[in-house]
Amino acid sequence: MDERTQGRRLAGGGLGCAGDDDLLALCGGDLMAELALQKVASNMLVPVSDDDQVFVQKLKVGQVIRAEFRKRRNRHFHRKFFALLQLGFDHFEPEPCRMSGTDQWFTPEKNFDEFRRWVTVKSGFYDVIGYPDGGVRVRAQSLKFAHMSQESFEQLYSTAVDVLLQFVLHSSRGWSRQRVDELVERIINFA
């Protein structure tokens, strides 16, 4: 089987372009195309963007394509979660600590991506990875739209607020869930 034939066979089980050369050409030669469809009637999906419309118009009448469908996550809620993380990050100050086995002190560097991963893990959204030497590592789950449902993302947001209130935004400094929610809304409405 040559590389081109193998590529078409592999594409057949995926999203979008699969099968014949005409359909592959519609995808710009790529093995897959991604398009957005919106439900407008009980049994009808229509293309959302101009590019999606062009793709559908170029299909032959009666041509069958295979696709995997997933609901889109709420972008506003995604922005809300990152505003929450930014609020927590802005109020987080690493404490100086002593390097193990020495008398040397240092203050750890702040890093937003590491902070995001820490909050995600502390919120219970992690995978445990095993290594050949018997070691394990906890890794934050992906926040990508394709990897986490809206329902899971909303649960992550709720538990992330709890984590930040416990470790960063302490009630002794006047923080509460209501205050956090109000500030997060202000941040996303200002941006």
N, CA, C and O of each residue as an XYZ file, in Angstrom:
764
protein
N       0.865     -1.178      0.000
C       0.000      0.000      0.000
C       0.907      1.233      0.000
O       1.775      1.362      0.863
N       0.707      2.154     -0.976
C       1.561      3.335     -0.996
C       1.101      4.350      0.052
O       0.020      4.222      0.628
N       1.949      5.367      0.286
C       1.695      6.354      1.348
C       0.378      7.088      1.138
O      -0.354      7.345      2.094
N       0.073      7.428     -0.123
C      -1.152      8.167     -0.420
C      -2.393      7.323     -0.125
O      -3.356      7.824      0.455
N      -2.377      6.063     -0.515
C      -3.504      5.163     -0.249
C      -3.667      4.943      1.253
O      -4.784      4.945      1.771
N      -2.552      4.755      1.941
C      -2.610      4.556      3.387
C      -3.205      5.784      4.069
O      -4.022      5.653      4.981
N      -2.796      6.989      3.627
C      -3.307      8.216      4.216
C      -4.807      8.330      4.068
O      -5.504      8.739      4.997
N      -5.314      7.956      2.865
C      -6.754      8.021      2.663
C      -7.477      7.001      3.522
O      -8.560      7.281      4.036
N      -6.900      5.829      3.683
C      -7.537      4.811      4.516
C      -7.597      5.280      5.962
O      -8.619      5.103      6.625
N      -6.519      5.873      6.460
C      -6.509      6.354      7.835
C      -7.510      7.480      8.025
O      -8.157      7.580      9.067
N      -7.631      8.321      7.018
C      -8.556      9.446      7.137
C      -9.997      8.987      7.194
O     -10.841      9.690      7.749
N     -10.300      7.836      6.639
C     -11.670      7.345      6.579
C     -12.326      7.206      7.935
O     -13.550      7.290      8.034
N     -11.543      6.994      8.985
C     -12.131      6.847     10.308
C     -12.144      8.139     11.081
O     -12.550      8.158     12.243
N     -11.711      9.215     10.471
C     -11.567     10.467     11.208
C     -12.607     11.489     10.836
O     -13.674     11.154     10.322
N     -12.292     12.725     11.096
C     -13.187     13.847     10.869
C     -12.990     14.391      9.469
O     -11.852     14.641      9.071
N     -14.054     14.584      8.709
C     -13.980     15.335      7.480
C     -13.539     14.543      6.274
O     -14.220     13.600      5.871
N     -12.408     14.908      5.686
C     -11.993     14.417      4.378
C     -11.505     12.996      4.420
O     -10.545     12.674      5.120
N     -12.166     12.150      3.670
C     -11.784     10.751      3.603
C     -12.314     10.175      2.305
O     -13.275     10.680      1.726
N     -11.681      9.126      1.869
C     -12.253      8.404      0.752
C     -11.656      8.751     -0.574
O     -10.598      8.223     -0.914
N     -12.282      9.621     -1.352
C     -11.831      9.821     -2.721
C     -10.953     11.061     -2.866
O     -10.867     11.907     -1.977
N     -10.300     11.128     -4.040
C      -9.367     12.227     -4.308
C     -10.066     13.581     -4.356
O      -9.493     14.584     -3.933
N     -11.320     13.624     -4.877
C     -12.051     14.891     -4.945
C     -12.292     15.461     -3.554
O     -12.116     16.658     -3.326
N     -12.691     14.606     -2.633
C     -12.948     15.063     -1.265
C     -11.649     15.480     -0.593
O     -11.619     16.458      0.154
N     -10.589     14.750     -0.853
C      -9.286     15.096     -0.291
C      -8.843     16.461     -0.806
O      -8.252     17.245     -0.063
N      -9.124     16.745     -2.060
C      -8.768     18.034     -2.640
C      -9.553     19.165     -1.979
O      -9.028     20.266     -1.810
N     -10.811     18.900     -1.602
C     -11.616     19.905     -0.909
C     -10.956     20.353      0.390
O     -11.100     21.500      0.814
N     -10.241     19.443      1.005
C      -9.591     19.729      2.280
C      -8.212     20.345      2.083
O      -7.436     20.448      3.033
N      -7.908     20.750      0.868
C      -6.615     21.341      0.599
C      -5.499     20.307      0.643
O      -4.347     20.647      0.913
N      -5.830     19.055      0.379
C      -4.835     18.000      0.382
C      -4.582     17.400      1.749
O      -3.872     16.400      1.861
N      -5.144     17.984      2.782
C      -4.979     17.441      4.126
C      -5.888     16.231      4.305
O      -6.858     16.051      3.569
N      -5.560     15.415      5.281
C      -6.369     14.233      5.533
C      -7.650     14.571      6.279
O      -8.587     13.772      6.290
N      -7.703     15.733      6.895
C      -8.894     16.087      7.667
C      -9.272     17.544      7.419
O      -8.429     18.373      7.076
N     -10.532     17.828      7.596
C     -11.042     19.191      7.574
C     -11.928     19.332      8.792
O     -12.566     18.373      9.228
N     -11.961     20.516      9.328
C     -12.843     20.749     10.469
C     -13.800     21.853     10.086
O     -13.384     22.903      9.595
N     -15.074     21.621     10.307
C     -16.050     22.648     10.028
C     -17.077     22.689     11.138
O     -17.293     21.708     11.849
N     -17.706     23.846     11.270
C     -18.731     24.042     12.295
C     -20.096     24.010     11.623
O     -20.309     24.618     10.574
N     -21.012     23.289     12.251
C     -22.385     23.183     11.759
C     -23.329     23.604     12.867
O     -23.066     23.367     14.046
N     -24.424     24.227     12.483
C     -25.422     24.661     13.463
C     -26.754     24.002     13.130
O     -27.160     23.949     11.969
N     -27.428     23.503     14.160
C     -28.733     22.882     13.954
C     -29.775     23.986     13.793
O     -29.901     24.859     14.652
N     -30.526     23.944     12.681
C     -31.534     24.973     12.416
C     -32.944     24.410     12.348
O     -33.908     25.163     12.479
N     -33.087     23.131     12.151
C     -34.391     22.471     12.128
C     -34.202     21.103     12.767
O     -33.081     20.709     13.090
N     -35.294     20.388     12.946
C     -35.218     19.130     13.686
C     -34.187     18.158     13.125
O     -33.549     17.444     13.899
N     -34.001     18.103     11.825
C     -33.040     17.178     11.233
C     -32.107     17.872     10.247
O     -31.699     17.266      9.256
N     -31.763     19.138     10.505
C     -30.950     19.862      9.539
C     -29.803     20.599     10.215
O     -29.989     21.338     11.182
N     -28.598     20.371      9.666
C     -27.404     21.088     10.099
C     -26.946     21.959      8.942
O     -26.927     21.503      7.799
N     -26.576     23.203      9.216
C     -26.082     24.096      8.163
C     -24.703     24.615      8.543
O     -24.395     24.764      9.725
N     -23.865     24.893      7.530
C     -22.521     25.424      7.790
C     -22.596     26.790      8.461
O     -23.496     27.581      8.181
N     -21.640     27.057      9.349
C     -21.641     28.314     10.103
C     -20.862     29.409      9.375
O     -21.381     30.509      9.189
N     -19.627     29.125      8.961
C     -18.782     30.157      8.343
C     -18.818     30.058      6.819
O     -19.342     29.096      6.256
N     -18.253     31.066      6.169
C     -18.164     31.050      4.711
C     -17.324     29.864      4.225
O     -17.677     29.210      3.244
N     -16.212     29.590      4.916
C     -15.365     28.454      4.534
C     -16.121     27.140      4.678
O     -15.999     26.252      3.833
N     -16.905     27.017      5.753
C     -17.713     25.815      5.947
C     -18.720     25.670      4.805
O     -18.946     24.568      4.305
N     -19.318     26.785      4.400
C     -20.305     26.788      3.308
C     -19.651     26.345      2.008
O     -20.225     25.541      1.274
N     -18.459     26.854      1.709
C     -17.745     26.492      0.486
C     -17.462     24.996      0.474
O     -17.643     24.333     -0.548
N     -17.018     24.466      1.608
C     -16.735     23.033      1.703
C     -17.973     22.210      1.365
O     -17.906     21.277      0.564
N     -19.094     22.554      1.974
C     -20.333     21.795      1.770
C     -20.818     21.937      0.328
O     -21.282     20.964     -0.265
N     -20.715     23.128     -0.234
C     -21.169     23.345     -1.619
C     -20.375     22.505     -2.614
O     -20.909     22.113     -3.652
N     -19.122     22.227     -2.319
C     -18.273     21.457     -3.236
C     -18.514     19.953     -3.138
O     -18.001     19.196     -3.963
N     -19.272     19.513     -2.162
C     -19.589     18.087     -2.052
C     -20.555     17.697     -3.169
O     -21.428     18.479     -3.545
N     -20.395     16.492     -3.692
C     -21.314     15.984     -4.711
C     -22.631     15.595     -4.037
O     -22.636     15.144     -2.891
N     -23.732     15.769     -4.740
C     -25.039     15.366     -4.218
C     -24.990     13.864     -3.937
O     -24.580     13.076     -4.789
N     -25.406     13.487     -2.753
C     -25.419     12.090     -2.363
C     -24.094     11.586     -1.794
O     -24.007     10.452     -1.324
N     -23.067     12.430     -1.840
C     -21.766     12.017     -1.320
C     -21.842     11.882      0.201
O     -22.421     12.726      0.886
N     -21.256     10.822      0.705
C     -21.267     10.555      2.137
C     -19.891     10.884      2.702
O     -18.867     10.502      2.134
N     -19.879     11.587      3.813
C     -18.632     11.852      4.531
C     -18.812     11.389      5.967
O     -19.932     11.342      6.475
N     -17.712     11.049      6.616
C     -17.752     10.649      8.022
C     -17.241     11.802      8.861
O     -16.363     12.553      8.437
N     -17.794     11.936     10.046
C     -17.363     13.016     10.922
C     -17.550     12.616     12.375
O     -18.410     11.800     12.708
N     -16.734     13.204     13.225
C     -16.923     13.103     14.673
C     -17.454     14.455     15.117
O     -16.925     15.496     14.727
N     -18.496     14.437     15.932
C     -19.093     15.691     16.371
C     -18.877     15.894     17.860
O     -18.867     14.937     18.635
N     -18.707     17.133     18.245
C     -18.626     17.480     19.661
C     -19.233     18.862     19.834
O     -19.114     19.730     18.969
N     -19.884     19.042     20.972
C     -20.459     20.352     21.268
C     -19.325     21.307     21.613
O     -18.328     20.919     22.222
N     -19.491     22.530     21.223
C     -18.494     23.537     21.549
C     -18.685     23.985     22.984
O     -19.802     24.120     23.484
N     -17.552     24.211     23.624
C     -17.607     24.745     24.978
C     -17.895     26.235     24.912
O     -17.613     26.899     23.914
N     -18.451     26.733     25.975
C     -18.795     28.137     26.081
C     -17.520     28.977     26.199
O     -16.818     28.905     27.208
N     -17.224     29.768     25.175
C     -16.000     30.592     25.168
C     -16.015     31.619     26.297
O     -14.974     31.917     26.883
N     -17.188     32.154     26.601
C     -17.297     33.131     27.691
C     -16.856     32.480     28.999
O     -16.158     33.103     29.800
N     -17.254     31.246     29.216
C     -16.885     30.546     30.447
C     -15.389     30.247     30.468
O     -14.762     30.268     31.527
N     -14.825     29.972     29.311
C     -13.376     29.751     29.199
C     -12.629     31.018     29.621
O     -11.661     30.955     30.379
N     -13.087     32.158     29.125
C     -12.483     33.448     29.510
C     -12.658     33.688     31.007
O     -11.758     34.208     31.666
N     -13.805     33.313     31.534
C     -14.078     33.485     32.961
C     -13.091     32.679     33.801
O     -12.592     33.168     34.814
N     -12.807     31.435     33.380
C     -11.870     30.598     34.115
C     -10.472     31.215     34.106
O      -9.798     31.244     35.135
N     -10.037     31.707     32.947
C      -8.705     32.298     32.883
C      -8.635     33.632     33.630
O      -7.573     34.000     34.131
N      -9.738     34.349     33.708
C      -9.773     35.557     34.537
C      -9.636     35.180     36.011
O      -8.953     35.871     36.767
N     -10.285     34.082     36.424
C     -10.150     33.583     37.792
C      -8.701     33.224     38.079
O      -8.159     33.593     39.122
N      -8.072     32.501     37.154
C      -6.662     32.141     37.343
C      -5.781     33.383     37.454
O      -4.883     33.444     38.294
N      -6.042     34.365     36.607
C      -5.232     35.591     36.646
C      -5.412     36.321     37.967
O      -4.447     36.846     38.522
N      -6.639     36.359     38.475
C      -6.898     36.978     39.777
C      -6.089     36.284     40.863
O      -5.436     36.941     41.673
N      -6.132     34.965     40.878
C      -5.368     34.215     41.861
C      -3.878     34.421     41.696
O      -3.162     34.617     42.679
N      -3.405     34.379     40.463
C      -1.971     34.540     40.180
C      -1.476     35.913     40.628
O      -0.388     36.035     41.191
N      -2.280     36.941     40.375
C      -1.894     38.305     40.764
C      -1.760     38.456     42.275
O      -0.984     39.289     42.741
N      -2.500     37.668     43.044
C      -2.465     37.762     44.509
C      -1.556     36.723     45.152
O      -1.405     36.700     46.374
N      -0.956     35.870     44.345
C      -0.050     34.837     44.852
C       1.370     35.382     44.922
O       1.892     35.914     43.942
N       1.981     35.244     46.078
C       3.385     35.613     46.246
C       4.125     34.421     46.830
O       3.848     34.010     47.957
N       5.069     33.859     46.069
C       5.829     32.721     46.585
C       6.608     33.103     47.844
O       7.172     34.193     47.941
N       6.623     32.192     48.790
C       7.355     32.414     50.035
C       8.810     31.990     49.854
O       9.089     30.984     49.202
N       9.754     32.768     50.439
C      11.152     32.330     50.405
C      11.268     30.960     51.086
O      10.579     30.680     52.067
N      12.137     30.131     50.555
C      12.327     28.809     51.149
C      13.805     28.426     51.099
O      14.586     28.977     50.323
N      14.157     27.477     51.940
C      15.542     27.044     52.025
C      15.730     25.809     51.153
O      14.910     24.891     51.163
N      16.827     25.805     50.399
C      17.142     24.651     49.569
C      17.508     23.487     50.479
O      18.317     23.639     51.394
N      16.921     22.340     50.231
C      17.119     21.159     51.064
C      18.604     20.805     51.188
O      19.323     20.729     50.192
N      19.043     20.591     52.420
C      20.424     20.181     52.683
C      21.430     21.300     52.709
O      22.628     21.059     52.856
N      20.945     22.554     52.564
C      21.874     23.693     52.591
C      21.284     24.791     53.460
O      20.155     24.697     53.940
N      22.086     25.836     53.646
C      21.590     27.034     54.338
C      21.220     28.121     53.338
O      21.020     29.276     53.713
N      21.132     27.751     52.077
C      20.852     28.712     51.013
C      19.348     28.937     50.867
O      18.576     27.989     50.726
N      18.946     30.218     50.904
C      17.538     30.598     50.754
C      17.314     31.195     49.370
O      18.213     31.805     48.791
N      16.112     31.013     48.852
C      15.741     31.607     47.571
C      14.243     31.820     47.543
O      13.496     31.211     48.309
N      13.813     32.701     46.639
C      12.380     32.914     46.421
C      12.039     32.331     45.054
O      12.598     32.761     44.046
N      11.126     31.353     45.006
C      10.772     30.731     43.723
C      10.185     31.747     42.748
O       9.557     32.727     43.147
N      10.404     31.493     41.478
C       9.880     32.333     40.415
C       8.391     32.073     40.228
O       7.936     30.933     40.331
N       7.626     33.141     39.949
C       6.214     32.988     39.602
C       6.110     32.643     38.125
O       6.808     33.223     37.293
N       5.224     31.684     37.798
C       5.042     31.273     36.423
C       3.561     30.943     36.242
O       3.034     30.052     36.908
N       2.893     31.663     35.341
C       1.448     31.502     35.179
C       1.070     30.090     34.749
O       0.117     29.522     35.283
N       1.797     29.513     33.793
C       1.446     28.168     33.316
C       1.568     27.135     34.422
O       0.723     26.247     34.535
N       2.607     27.240     35.238
C       2.757     26.321     36.368
C       1.653     26.548     37.404
O       1.147     25.596     37.997
N       1.287     27.805     37.615
C       0.202     28.135     38.543
C      -1.105     27.504     38.060
O      -1.847     26.920     38.849
N      -1.381     27.627     36.749
C      -2.595     27.047     36.160
C      -2.604     25.529     36.352
O      -3.625     24.950     36.722
N      -1.478     24.901     36.103
C      -1.394     23.444     36.282
C      -1.615     23.063     37.749
O      -2.316     22.095     38.044
N      -1.018     23.824     38.658
C      -1.163     23.553     40.093
C      -2.629     23.654     40.512
O      -3.136     22.779     41.214
N      -3.307     24.715     40.086
C      -4.725     24.895     40.427
C      -5.550     23.744     39.854
O      -6.432     23.221     40.535
N      -5.275     23.349     38.625
C      -6.010     22.260     37.978
C      -5.833     20.956     38.748
O      -6.807     20.239     38.981
N      -4.604     20.642     39.144
C      -4.337     19.415     39.909
C      -5.008     19.488     41.275
O      -5.670     18.537     41.691
N      -4.844     20.613     41.978
C      -5.456     20.765     43.303
C      -6.979     20.693     43.231
O      -7.638     20.351     44.213
N      -7.532     21.016     42.067
C      -8.989     20.957     41.871
C      -9.468     19.544     41.557
O     -10.668     19.304     41.424
N      -8.527     18.612     41.440
C      -8.893     17.219     41.207
C      -8.935     16.812     39.750
O      -9.425     15.728     39.436
N      -8.440     17.639     38.854
C      -8.449     17.337     37.427
C      -7.022     17.019     36.980
O      -6.297     17.880     36.482
N      -6.649     15.766     37.173
C      -5.284     15.345     36.860
C      -5.270     13.891     36.407
O      -6.225     13.140     36.605
N      -4.159     13.528     35.797
C      -3.883     12.149     35.415
C      -2.629     11.733     36.158
O      -1.728     12.546     36.364
N      -2.563     10.472     36.563
C      -1.368      9.944     37.224
C      -0.615      9.133     36.179
O      -1.150      8.184     35.605
N       0.628      9.521     35.943
C       1.455      8.898     34.921
C       2.504      8.020     35.605
O       3.168      8.459     36.544
N       2.650      6.786     35.136
C       3.648      5.866     35.677
C       4.896      5.836     34.816
O       4.830      6.026     33.601
N       6.048      5.595     35.457
C       7.331      5.539     34.759
C       7.989      4.179     34.957
O       7.690      3.475     35.922
N       8.884      3.813     34.044
C       9.537      2.497     34.116
C      10.283      2.240     35.428
O      10.419      1.090     35.844
N      10.765      3.294     36.079
C      11.504      3.095     37.326
C      10.580      2.958     38.530
O      11.050      2.901     39.667
N       9.272      2.905     38.292
C       8.303      2.771     39.374
C       7.793      4.102     39.896
O       6.878      4.141     40.719
N       8.374      5.184     39.425
C       7.932      6.509     39.850
C       6.610      6.888     39.204
O       6.227      6.345     38.168
N       5.932      7.816     39.825
C       4.680      8.342     39.268
C       4.717      9.858     39.311
O       5.423     10.452     40.126
N       3.962     10.465     38.443
C       3.863     11.914     38.414
C       2.419     12.288     38.166
O       1.726     11.645     37.377
N       1.974     13.319     38.834
C       0.615     13.823     38.654
C       0.689     14.961     37.642
O       1.482     15.890     37.797
N      -0.150     14.883     36.596
C      -0.168     15.900     35.551
C      -1.563     16.492     35.434
O      -2.563     15.776     35.473
N      -1.612     17.801     35.291
C      -2.891     18.485     35.088
C      -3.528     18.014     33.790
O      -2.844     17.841     32.781
N      -4.850     17.804     33.819
C      -5.565     17.440     32.593
C      -5.581     18.625     31.644
O      -5.500     19.778     32.068
N      -5.686     18.332     30.376
C      -5.734     19.360     29.350
C      -7.027     20.168     29.465
O      -8.095     19.615     29.727
N      -6.917     21.467     29.267
C      -8.090     22.345     29.278
C      -8.607     22.607     27.865
O      -9.560     23.364     27.680
N      -7.987     21.990     26.885
C      -8.390     22.220     25.494
C      -9.856     21.849     25.311
O     -10.371     20.931     25.950
N     -10.503     22.580     24.432
C     -11.926     22.386     24.169
C     -12.234     20.946     23.792
O     -13.261     20.404     24.200
N     -11.349     20.320     23.011
C     -11.601     18.959     22.546
C     -11.411     17.921     23.650
O     -11.865     16.786     23.508
N     -10.753     18.287     24.740
C     -10.420     17.314     25.775
C     -11.275     17.395     27.031
O     -11.234     16.482     27.855
N     -12.048     18.460     27.198
C     -12.845     18.605     28.416
C     -14.230     19.132     28.067
O     -14.363     20.140     27.373
N     -15.253     18.449     28.549
C     -16.632     18.866     28.270
C     -16.960     20.154     29.034
O     -16.254     20.541     29.966
N     -18.029     20.793     28.621
C     -18.484     22.015     29.307
C     -18.823     21.709     30.761
O     -18.504     22.495     31.654
N     -19.468     20.572     31.001
C     -19.857     20.211     32.369
C     -18.622     20.026     33.251
O     -18.591     20.513     34.382
N     -17.611     19.331     32.745
C     -16.368     19.147     33.509
C     -15.667     20.476     33.733
O     -15.109     20.722     34.803
N     -15.700     21.333     32.716
C     -15.040     22.639     32.836
C     -15.721     23.495     33.909
O     -15.048     24.197     34.663
N     -17.045     23.436     33.975
C     -17.771     24.182     35.007
C     -17.440     23.646     36.397
O     -17.313     24.418     37.348
N     -17.301     22.329     36.517
C     -16.904     21.728     37.796
C     -15.488     22.161     38.165
O     -15.212     22.468     39.325
N     -14.596     22.186     37.184
C     -13.229     22.657     37.421
C     -13.249     24.095     37.932
O     -12.542     24.421     38.885
N     -14.046     24.950     37.313
C     -14.128     26.350     37.745
C     -14.554     26.432     39.209
O     -13.932     27.132     40.008
N     -15.605     25.721     39.544
C     -16.136     25.770     40.911
C     -15.103     25.299     41.935
O     -14.917     25.936     42.972
N     -14.433     24.181     41.639
C     -13.438     23.684     42.598
C     -12.191     24.556     42.598
O     -11.512     24.659     43.620
N     -11.878     25.186     41.466
C     -10.731     26.100     41.419
C     -10.968     27.307     42.323
O     -10.035     27.781     42.972
N     -12.195     27.809     42.377
C     -12.512     28.902     43.299
C     -12.227     28.449     44.731
O     -11.616     29.184     45.506
N     -12.671     27.236     45.084
C     -12.421     26.702     46.426
C     -10.931     26.599     46.720
O     -10.484     26.951     47.812
N     -10.164     26.117     45.749
C      -8.707     25.978     45.920
C      -8.069     27.344     46.149
O      -7.242     27.502     47.046
N      -8.446     28.317     45.352
C      -7.864     29.656     45.499
C      -8.257     30.293     46.825
O      -7.446     30.977     47.450
N      -9.495     30.072     47.258
C      -9.915     30.605     48.565
C      -9.157     29.925     49.705
O      -8.899     30.552     50.732
N      -8.803     28.673     49.539
C      -8.079     27.955     50.590
C      -6.598     28.327     50.649
O      -6.036     28.466     51.736
N      -5.962     28.490     49.479
C      -4.513     28.659     49.459
C      -4.004     30.055     49.115
O      -2.872     30.391     49.462
N      -4.808     30.877     48.444
C      -4.308     32.167     47.963
C      -5.169     33.336     48.430
O      -4.657     34.291     49.014
N      -6.440     33.266     48.182
C      -7.366     34.368     48.472
C      -8.063     34.094     49.810
O      -9.237     33.726     49.846
N      -7.344     34.275     50.870
C      -7.815     33.880     52.206
C      -8.959     34.758     52.719
O      -8.990     35.967     52.490
N      -9.885     34.123     53.411
C     -11.022     34.850     53.989
C     -10.551     35.862     55.031
O     -11.216     36.873     55.254
N      -9.419     35.601     55.667
C      -8.883     36.541     56.661
C      -8.485     37.876     56.022
O      -8.302     38.878     56.713
N      -8.356     37.871     54.704
C      -8.037     39.106     53.965
C      -9.264     39.656     53.239
O      -9.148     40.507     52.358
N     -10.438     39.160     53.621
C     -11.680     39.690     53.063
C     -12.193     38.995     51.813
O     -13.140     39.471     51.188
N     -11.582     37.876     51.438
C     -12.020     37.182     50.234
C     -13.180     36.240     50.543
O     -13.231     35.613     51.602
N     -14.105     36.157     49.596
C     -15.237     35.224     49.674
C     -15.567     34.794     48.251
O     -15.103     35.402     47.286
N     -16.361     33.754     48.130
C     -16.771     33.291     46.794
C     -17.500     34.410     46.056
O     -17.291     34.610     44.859
N     -18.351     35.134     46.768
C     -19.103     36.229     46.136
C     -18.151     37.313     45.623
O     -18.318     37.804     44.507
N     -17.168     37.684     46.421
C     -16.212     38.722     46.001
C     -15.407     38.241     44.791
O     -15.178     39.002     43.852
N     -14.980     36.974     44.817
C     -14.227     36.423     43.688
C     -15.081     36.461     42.429
O     -14.611     36.912     41.384
N     -16.331     35.996     42.506
C     -17.218     35.983     41.340
C     -17.440     37.392     40.789
O     -17.440     37.596     39.575
N     -17.628     38.358     41.684
C     -17.846     39.747     41.251
C     -16.614     40.299     40.534
O     -16.742     40.950     39.497
N     -15.425     40.044     41.079
C     -14.202     40.537     40.450
C     -13.928     39.853     39.114
O     -13.489     40.495     38.159
N     -14.185     38.576     39.052
C     -13.990     37.847     37.796
C     -14.916     38.429     36.719
O     -14.483     38.654     35.588
N     -16.168     38.668     37.060
C     -17.104     39.260     36.102
C     -16.642     40.648     35.655
O     -16.745     40.991     34.478
N     -16.139     41.434     36.589
C     -15.616     42.756     36.236
C     -14.443     42.646     35.272
O     -14.344     43.407     34.310
N     -13.555     41.690     35.540
C     -12.376     41.502     34.696
C     -12.797     41.134     33.263
O     -12.307     41.731     32.305
N     -13.693     40.164     33.114
C     -14.051     39.738     31.753
C     -14.923     40.769     31.029
O     -14.905     40.834     29.800
N     -15.671     41.559     31.763
C     -16.477     42.601     31.119
C     -15.627     43.795     30.740
O     -15.980     44.535     29.822
N     -14.502     43.999     31.434
C     -13.605     45.100     31.132
C     -12.736     44.778     29.931
O     -12.401     45.664     29.144
N     -12.369     43.504     29.787
C     -11.424     43.102     28.723
C     -12.020     43.194     27.356
O     -11.351     42.891     26.368
